[in-house]
């Protein structure tokens, strides 16, 4: 799995650097902001997956747990 993720990251980095053209500064900007966008997409996806994987508690269960904690 590590080899696959390294290959994917290298391929993405190569594509982003080539978008910057001959300018080193442009290539660095594309690389930085490209990976920032990918990280933001990953955060949104992880939060959405976490929200859907948690079981929802019903209002009755929340009320009964509040009563047992008070006593």
C-alpha positions in Angstrom: 0.0 0.0 0.0 2.9 2.4 0.8 4.3 1.9 -2.7 1.0 2.7 -4.3 0.5 5.8 -2.3 4.1 7.0 -3.0 3.5 6.4 -6.8 0.2 8.3 -6.7 1.7 11.2 -4.8 4.7 11.4 -7.2 2.4 11.3 -10.2 0.2 14.1 -8.9 3.3 16.1 -7.9 4.7 15.7 -11.4 1.5 16.7 -13.1 1.2 19.8 -10.8 4.8 20.9 -11.4 4.3 20.5 -15.2 1.3 22.8 -15.0 3.6 25.5 -13.7 5.5 25.6 -16.9 9.1 26.7 -17.1 8.8 29.0 -14.1 10.1 27.5 -10.9 7.9 29.8 -8.9 4.8 28.9 -10.9 5.6 25.2 -10.5 6.0 25.6 -6.7 2.7 27.5 -6.5 0.8 24.8 -8.4 2.4 22.1 -6.3 1.6 23.8 -3.0 -2.0 24.8 -3.8 -2.7 21.6 -5.6 -1.8 19.5 -2.6 -3.7 21.9 -0.3 -6.8 21.4 -2.4 -6.3 17.6 -2.3 -5.9 17.8 1.5 -9.1 19.9 1.9 -11.0 17.4 -0.3 -9.7 14.6 1.9 -10.8 16.3 5.1 -14.3 16.9 3.8 -14.5 13.3 2.6 -13.3 11.9 6.0 -15.7 14.1 8.0 -18.6 13.0 5.8 -17.6 9.3 6.1 -17.3 9.7 9.9 -20.7 11.3 10.2 -22.4 8.5 8.3 -20.6 5.7 10.1 -21.7 6.8 13.6 -25.0 5.4 14.8 -27.5 8.2 15.7 -28.9 8.3 19.2 -32.6 8.7 19.6 -34.1 11.4 21.7 -35.4 8.8 24.1 -32.0 7.3 24.6 -30.5 10.8 25.3 -33.2 11.6 27.8 -32.7 8.3 29.7 -29.0 8.7 29.8 -29.4 12.2 31.3 -31.7 10.9 34.0 -29.3 8.1 35.0 -26.4 10.6 35.1 -28.3 12.9 37.5 -29.1 10.3 40.0 
